[in-house]
Amino acid sequence: MNRTFIKQCTLLLLGLLTGFSTAQADEGMWMLNKLDKNTQKQMKEMGLQLSLSELYSPRRPSLKDAIVSFGGFCSGVVVSPDGLVFTNHHCGFDAIQQHSSTEHDYLRDGFVSQSIEEELPNPNLFVSFLVRTEDVTKQVQRVITPQMDETERQNAIDSISYILEEKALKGDTLLRAEVSPYYNGNEFYLSVYKDYYDVRLVYAPPSSVGKFGGDTDNWVWPRHTGDFSVFRIYADKNNQPASYSPDNVPYHPVHYAPVSLNGYQEGDFCMTFGYPGETERYLSSYGIEERMLTDNAAMIKIRGIKQKIWKDAMEKSDSIRIMYASKYAVSSNYWKNSIGMNQSIEKLKVIEKKRELEQEIQQWIKENPSKRGRYSHMLTDLELAYRNRRSIGHAAAFLSESFANGPELILQALAILNLDVSNENTHLEKDFRKILETYANIDLSIDKKVFSTMLKAYKEEVKDSIYLPEGYKVLSERFHNDYEAYTDYLYNESKVTGPLGLALVLKQDSTYNLFEDPAVSFTLDMIVKFFEFNEDMRTSTETIDRNERLLNEALREMQTERNFYPDANSTMRLSYGIIGGYSPSNQLRYDYFTTTRGIFDKVKKYKGDSDFEVQPEVLNMLSERDFGRYATPDGEMNVCFISNNDITGGNSGSGMFNGRGELIGLAFDGNWEAMSSDLIYEPNLQRCIGVDIRYVLYMIENYGKADRLIKELSIGKSN
């Protein structure tokens, strides 16, 4: 084992591995404007060669200007002076799917544009650049008082946030400002963004490369997935944001990331830039227990049922496979994540460790009389409030998964109900287009099967009739609990099964009463039930929100010597660490990289499994082993590598950089042994899985024959 790696590992304090522990060198998704001197010093000692202003500056070009929020759900990195963006294949999956057909199956075969003119527009896709972030905590705190209940408090925060956002924009219509809570609502920061709405597909590898391993390998190391895709940002002739137009030109970024072919060694410094979605590292033990037994349990059971129906249909038809590919991938990803998270919570004794820390906090409160008035009832109130909303929360979670996230007929009904026909034409057109796009990807026979199955699954799960929406009365009284008969009636009589209902609403046709449509009526019943659930849980939820915030506050007061990182909340963050393998058990040691040899091993091992089928032309190309300048010194081709960088969902597509700020890979996954990473950081187990940038470029150049893209990059072997 590399000595540098050993040295770094010895610096990791084991402590309470709950996110409440002393921050590790590798733990934390850091705000770039909040990197203190100790953190900066630590990064320098680990291998960072850039100054803080080269990483983040609101006034001059810096590495943060090459990082984008991709679609609001992923990250990406700008790699050329003409706005080329690298992100993950699974981040671009929906766009690739939308352009695919049985005649042009870009999912199966990949997509290559050989010219600017061949790059494909994506109407609903956008990227966001961070302009600046500033602390507005004092301004927000001036309008909130301890006497406010949670509703009053949130209303006050919303009002001052709007004022601060408008002030920050100074009338600039090309910018967007957003005030976000940090540290469970104890601090507030304002971020200003510039959004670009013309983003075009440039290159996608075949799914046998970009999704190699499928569900089987998802969240698993060792990995051999070329999880990347390439897009380009377009702007108007003044380089400013603009809706799609044939007249738009490639965007010229303030800064773009250089690419390194030097690779990496075990123990090397690595940093990740991106927009991680959401973590709950400071959540109480009671909150984790609820997450495990309620939200995750519902997702595991209900999505498992729905996905089986989808999968069976997808395997029987190419057109259905293309139609359902993206939504199946998204659903399955979160489903498997929930399974792994629950297993990790139990295996790593997360709840027990949280309770040990809570006892420590309770003891600190007892030893500090000045803190008792504010914090003495905090933990007991949390425990009671979580207990009081347990049964209703369970029903709400299963209702959400069964219907609000289940049959697409319900999703369409919700979209039409939320459609504001009085909205500005541009917004209405966008919403209209999105609904039509969804209709194009629904097979009613499949959706009917999902609906009838969800009806039964939800009723069996909640059992008590008080948790059933009113639509179940129709099911019982008119159809004698015949789920299929009721489903047939709903789909036969509803106008929102296709674009007709949408057209009638837009025309404001008096012959069509939207609220009497059976599918819409069921959806409204579901909404009413959600409202009832929320009202019944209101007191408990407000108690939880207030006391989770107090718990975060108490912890930070107790550990004043620690520089706390905030939970991820879809704002730009940096994480840093080192490249290195890990041991999931005493008998097993995983290396820090994989090579193309592993692809052939898995193809052989899983013969006949569609997750591991690879086009012959790809296998032939790899078997020739002509890797050129992308090869490692020993002539191999690395596919993936791992580091202990701290990431979560939303980090997908994040650039992975060496100490010189050069791109060495794209983050795309975490590992199975640390699936509780949204709740804790496990220094000995948690790893960020990235695709090697050399493999990305090799596939672009050799499989795609897209030399024009390679020529755009700032690339070479740095010294």
N, C-alpha and C positions, 0 to 999 in steps of 0.2 A: 504494500500500500504506500502511496506517495506520502513523504514526510510532511509536506505542506498541508495535505488534507488532514493528517493526524493532528497537527498543530491546531488547525482551525476547529476541529471537532472538540479538542480539549477546552477550547474557549467557551463552548456552549454549556451554560448552566442548566442542569437538569430541572431543578425547581419544581413548581407546580405547572404542569404542561396544560395550562388552561387558557392561555391568552392573558391571564392576570399575572403570570410570572414575570420575573425580570427579563426585559427584552433581550433576545439573542442577537448575535451578529447577523444572523440570516433571517430573523423573524421580523415581520412588519411590512405593511404596504404603506410607504411613507409619502407624505405630502412634500413636494419638492421645495416649497417655500418654508418648510418647517424642519429642515435638516439642521440640527444643532451642531456645534463645533465638535463634540465628542463623536457623533455619528459620522460626520465628514472625515474626521481623523481616522476612525475605524475603517472606512471605505478606502482611504488612501493606503493604510497599512495592508489591506487585503489585495490591493492591486489597481485601484482607480487612478488614472493618470490625468483626468480632466478636473478643472475647477468647477465649483458650484455654478458659476455664471455660464459655463459651457454646457451644463446640464439643464439649467432653468434660468431664464431671464425674461422679464416682461418687456424689456426695452430693446434688446438686440437678439439676433439669431442665436438659437441654442438647440440642443438635441430635442427638447420638448416640442419644437416646431415641426419635427419630422414624425411625430406620433399623432395618430388620429383615433377618435372613437368611431368605429366602423358600424354604421347602421344603428347605433345606440345599444348594441348587444354584444359587440366584439371590439377588438382593437386591431390596429394596423400600423404599418410603418412606411413612410414615403421614402423611396430609394433612388429617385432620379430627378433631374431638373425639369422633367416634363410630367410630373405628377403621378408617376407609377407607384402603386401601393401593393405591398406584400401583406397578405393576411392568410388565415387558415382556409383550407378547402371547406371545412364544415361551416365557416363563417360566410363563405360565398355560395354555400350549397343551394339556398333558396333561389338565388339569382340564376345559378346554373340550371336548376330544375325548371325554372320558368321559361328558359330558352330551349329546353329539350323537347323532343318529340320522338315518336318511333322512327321517323325518317332521319332526324338529327339528334341522336342520343348522346348529348354531351356529358351526361352523367356516366354512362358506360365508357364512352370513347375519349372523353376529354374535349376541350375546345382550345383552338389556337387561332389567334388573329394574326395575319401576316402583314397587316397594314393598319394605319389609323382608321381608315374607312370601315374596316371589318370589326372594330370594337363595338360591343353590344350595349345599348343603354338599358338602364334599370330604373324605371320611374319612381319606385318607392324607396330607393336606396340613397343614403346620404353619408357624409363623413363630417366630423366636427374637429376643429382645431382649438386648443386652449390658447387664449390670448393672455390672460393673467388670472391670478387668484389673490384675494385679499381677505384679511381677518375683519369681520364685521360683528364680532361677538358683543362688543360694548354697545354698539348701536341697537342690537336686538334686545339685549338684556335691560336696556332702559325702559322698554315698553312692557315687560313682564314682571309680575310680582309673585311672591310665594303664596298669596291668598287666592290666586286664580285657580279654577279647576282646569282640567286638561283641555276642554273645549275652548274656554276663554283664552287660555295660554296659546293654543294653536292659532286661533283667530288673530290674536295680537301679532304673532310671529309672521303670519301670512301677510298682514297689512304692512308691517314695516319692511318685509322682504320685497314686496312689490315696489315700495318707494325707493329702496336701495337699488333694486334692479334697474328701474327707470333712470335713476340718477347716474348709474354706471354707464348706461348706453349713450347718454347725452344726445339722444335723437338719432343715433346711427342705426338705421334700419337693417344694416347688414350684419349686425352683431346680436347676440343673444346672451342674456345674463340670468344667472340662477343662484339663489341663496340656498345652501344645503346645511342640514344639521350634522354635527360631528360629536363624537363622544356621547352618544345617546341623548343628544339635544342639549348638552352643556356648553358647546361652542358652535359658532356659525361662521361659514366662509362663503364669500361671493366669488363665483367663477364667471368669466366672460369668454364666450365662444364665437367662432365664425364657422357657419355651416355651409357646405357645398353640396348641391343637390343633383349634379350631373356626374354620376359615377358609372363607368362602363366596364364590362367584363372584357379582359384582355387575354387571359390564359387560365385554363384549368386542366390539371392532369386527369386521367381516367380515374374513376372511383376505386378501381383496383389498386391504385397508387395512393390517392388522397384519402381513401377510407379503408385501406388494407387492414384486415383484421376485424373490421366491422364491430358488431356488438360484443363479440368474443373478447377482443383485445381492448375494448374501450375501458379506460381507467386502469390499464394494466401495463406493467413493465416486466420484461423487455418489450420494446415496441419497434415496429418497422414500417410506420405509416408516413407517407409523404404528404402530410396535412398542410397543403398550401394552395393558394390561388392568387391570381394577379388581376388587379383592377387599375383603372386610371381615372384621376379626377379631372374634370373639365370645368372651365370658367368662361366668362365673357371676354371680350377683347381687351378689357381693362384688368383682367386677372381677378375679377370679383365674382362672388357666387351668382349663379343664374340657373333657372330651370332648364331642362334639356332643350337644346336647340342644335340643329345641324351646323349653325354658325359658331357654336362654342369651340374653344381651342383648349389644348392641354394646359392644365394649371401649372404655374411656375412657383414652387414653394419657397418660403423664406429660408428653409434649411432642409436638406435631405440627408439620409444616413449613408455613410460609406459602408462598403461590404468588404469583409476580410476573408481570405482563403487560407489563412494561417491555421485555422482550427483551434484546438484547445487541448489541454492536458488536465489530468486530475489535480485538483487543488487550485486551478485558475479562478480568478475573479470573474464574476458574471453578474450583470444587472439587467433587470427587466422593466420596461416602460409600458404602461397600458392603462386601461380603464376597468379595473376589477369591479364586479357588480355589487355583491353584498356579502359581508361576513358578520358574524355575531360573536366575536371573540370575548366580549364582556358580558354575555348573557348569563343570567343566574342558573343555578342547577335546576331550578323548577322550570325555567324556560326551556332548557335543553331537554328535559324530560317530556315536556309538552310537544316540542318539535319532533321528538322520536316517536312518541306514541300516538300523535294526532296527525300532523301534516305529512310526515314521512310514511306513516302507516297507510294513509289514504292513497298517497301517490303510488306506493308499491303495489297495493292490491288492485286498485281501479285501472291504473295504466297498464298493468300486466294483462288484464282482461281485454282492454281495448286494443292494445298492440298485437295481441295474438290474432284478433279478427283482421286487422290490417295486414299483418304479415302473411297470413294464409292467402289472402286475396292478391297480394303483391307477387307472391311466388307463382301464381297461375297466369299472370298477364303482364306483358312489358308495359303496356299503356298505364295500367294501375300502378305498377312499380314506379314509373316516372312521376305519376300524379301524386303519390303518397310518400315519395322518398324523403322529402324535406321534413314534413311534419312528423313522420315516423322517427327520423333521426333525432329531432329535437325532443320529442316525448321520451324516447328510449334513453337518451342521455341523462335526463333528470331522474328517470325511473331507476336506472342502475346506480346513479349517485346516491339516491335515498337508501337503497339496499346497503351499499357500502358504508354510508354514514352510520346507519343504525348498528351495523356489525362493529364498526370502529368504536362507537360510543361505549359499547359493552366490553369489547376486548381491551381497550385502553383505559377503561374505568374513568371515563371523563366526568360523569356525574359525581362519583365519589371524590375525585380530586377537586371539583368545584366546591363541594360541600366542606372539604377541609379548608379551602381558602375562605369560604364564608364564615366558618368558625373563627378563623384568624381575624377577620374583619370585626366580627362580633366582640372578640376579646379586646381588640384595639378600641372599640367604642366604650367598653366598660372601663378601660384604663384612662380614658380621656373624658372627664365629666362634661366638658364644653361641647362635646359631640353628641351627647345622649339625646338632647332635645330634638335634634334633626334626624338622627339615624337609628334610634333605639328600637323602633317598631318596623323598620324597613324590611327586614328579612321575614319576620312573621307575617306582615301584611302581604308580601309577595307569595309566600306559601299558601295562605288562605285564598288569595285572589285567583291564583292558578287552579286551585282545587275547585273553586266555585264555578269556573267556566269550563271545566273538563268535559262534561257530557255534551253540552251545547257546542263547544268547540270541536268535539269529535264529529258531531252531525254536520256542522258547517264545512269541515274539511272534506268529508265524503260527498256532500252535496256539490261542492265546488268541483271536485275531480270528476264526479259522475255526469254532471250536466254543463256547468260553466266551462269546463275544460274537456268535455266529452263529445257528444254528437255535434257534428258541424252545423246541423240545422238550427240548433240552439244558438250557436255562435253567430250565425247569419241573422237570426232574429234579433239578437242583442245589437249587432252592428246597425241594422235598419232602425231599431228603436232609438239608437244614439245618434242617428243621422240628423244633422241640423240643416234642413232645407233652406233656412234663412241665412246660412253662412255665406261668406264670401265665395265667389265662384271658384277661385283657385283651390280653396280648401274642400269645397263640395265635390269638385271634380276629382281630387285626390282620393277622398273617401269613397266616392262612387266607383272609381277605378279599382280600388282595393277590394271592394265587395265583389265586383265582377270577376276579378282575378281568383278570388276564393271559390266562387261558383264553378269556375273552369277546372278546379281541382277537387271536386266532390263527386263521388260515385254514390248515388242514392241507395242502391241496393246494399252497399257496404255500410252506409251511414244508418240505414234502418236497422241493420243487425246490431250495430253499436248502441243505438237508442234503446231497443227492446232489452238488450243485455244490461244496460245501465239502469233502466227502470227496476229490474229485478235485483241487481246487485246492491243498489242503494237501500231498497226496502229491507232486504235481508240483513244489511249491516246495521241500520239504525233501529230496526224492530219497532220501537215505540211510534205510534201513529202521530203523536204531536210534532214529530220532526218531518212529516211528509207534506210537501206542497199540495195545494188544493187540486192540482191535476190528477193526483192519485184517487180522488173521489170519483172523477169521471172514469178512470180505469176500473175502479171497483164496481160502481153502480151501473154503468152502461156496458162495460166489456167483461165484467165478472172476473177481473184480474187476469185476463188473457193479454199478456204483454204484446204479443205479436199482432193481435187484432187491433189493439189500441194504437200501436205504432203504424199499422197500415192506414187506419183512419186519419191519423195526424198528417202523414206524408201525402196521402191522396187529396185531402181537403185543403191543405195549406197552400198559399200562394208564394210563400217565401222559400219553397224548395228550389226555386229558380229565379231568374232575373225579373219575372213578371211582377212579383210582389214589390220589388224595388222600384220598377217603372211606375206602378200604380201609386206608390207613395210620392215619388217625385212629381208626378202629374197632379197630385192631390185629387185623385179620382174619387168622387163622392159615392160611387157604387161599391167601393172597397173600404170596409171598416178594419183597419189594421189590428185593433185591439180585440176583435172577434175572431181573428185568424187563429185556428187551433194551436199552431206551433207558437205563435206570439203569445197566446193566452197562457200556455204552459210556461213559457219563459217569464211572463209577468208573475205567475204564481211562484216561480223559483225566486225571483227578485224580492217579492213580498216576504218569503220565508227567510231569505238572507237578512232583510231588514229586521224581522222579528228576532232572529238570532243575535244580531248586533245590539239591538235594544236590550235584550235579556242579559247580554254580556257587558253592557256599557260600563257599569260601576266597576266590575272586576277589571276590565281592560284599562280604564283610567287609573285604577290603583296600580296595575302592573306597569304602565307607561311611566308613572311618576316615580315609583320605587326602583325600577330598573335604572332610571336616570340618577337617582340618589345613590344607588349601589356603585355606579361608575364614578360618581363624584367622590364617594367615600374612599374608594380604592386609590384614586389619584391623590387624595389628601394623606392617606396612610403611607404611600410609597412616593414621597416627594422627590427622592433622589433619581427616580426613573423618568426617562423621556418616553412618554406613551405615544404609540402610533394610533390613529383612529381606525375604526372599522372601515372596510371598503364600502363605498356608496356610489359607485359609477363615476367618480371623479378621477382625474389623472393621479397615478401613484407610481412610485419607484420601489422596487424591491432589489435586494442585493444579497449575494452569497457566493458560494464556490461550487465548481463542478466536481462531482464525485459520486461514487456508487453507494450502496447501502446494504445492510444485512437485515432482511425481514425476520430472520430467525438465526439461532446459533449454528445451524447446519447449512445455511445458504448465504451466499454473497453475490450480489448483482454488480456487474461492471457498469461503468458510467456511459457507455456508448454501445450502439449496435451497428452492424454492417449489412450490406446486401446479401451476404451469405445466409443470414437469418431469414430472409425472404424465401429463399429456396427451401430451407429447412421446414418452414411453416407450410408452404405449398404442398410439400411432400407429406408432412404430418397430418394436415387437414384436407387431404384429397377428397373432393366431392362436396366440400363445405363452401358455399357461395361467398362467405366472408373472406376466403383466402384464394379465390380464383383470380388469376392475373393473365392479361392478354399475352399470347405467345410472343408478339413483337416486343413487349416490355421485357419479358424473361430472356429473349434472345439478345436484346441489347445489353442487359446486365451480365449475361453469361460471357460476353466478349471481354468484359473487364477492361475496357478502354476508357478509363476515367479521366485521363488527361490531367489538366491542372487542378481538377477537383478531388484528386486522390489524396489519401493520407501518405506520409513518407514511406510506409510499407506497401503501398500500392492498393490499399483497400478503399472502399467507398463507405464512409459513415452515413447512416440514415438518420438516426436519432441520438440524442444525448440527454443527460439529466443533471440538474443542479438542485441545491436546496433553496432556491429562490422561493419566496412566499407569494403564491398566486391563488386565484379563485376564478369562478365563472365570470366572464367579461374580459379576463386576461387573454383569452384565446386570440391569437394573431399578434400578441405583443412581441415587439422586438426584443431579442436577447443579445446583449452587447458585451464585448470585452472591455477591459479597462481603458482602452483608447477611444471608446464610443463607436466601435465598428461592429456592424451586424454580423453575428455568427449563427443565428438561428431564429426560429419563430416558436414561441410557447404555444402548446395546444392541449395539454392535459395534465392531470395530477395522477398519483399512483394509488392503487387499491388499499395499501396498508395504512394510508393516512387519509381516508375518506371523510373523517371528521374535521378536516382542515378549516371548514367555515366556522368551526366552534373553538378549535384549539390549533396551536402550531406544535408539531412533533419534530424536534430537531434531528432525532436519530432516524426518522422514517420518512418525513415529508419530502417529496421531490417534485420538481417541475420538469415535465417532459417536453422537449423541443425537437423540431425537425432541423437537421443540420442545413445551413444555408448553401453549402457546397452541393448537397443532394438536390436542393431546390433548383440551383442554377444548372446542374447537370441534366435534370429532367427537362428544363426549359430549352436548353441548347440541343440536346441529343434526341429526346423523344419529340419535342414540339418543333424542332428546327426553327426556333424563333430567335435567331442571332440578333435581330434588331433590338430585342429587349435587353439582351446582355450588354450591347453596346451603349445603352443608356446609363448604365450603372457606373459608379465610382468604385472600381474593383481592382484588386491586386493583392499581392503578398506584402504586407507591411513589415517593416523592420523594427 
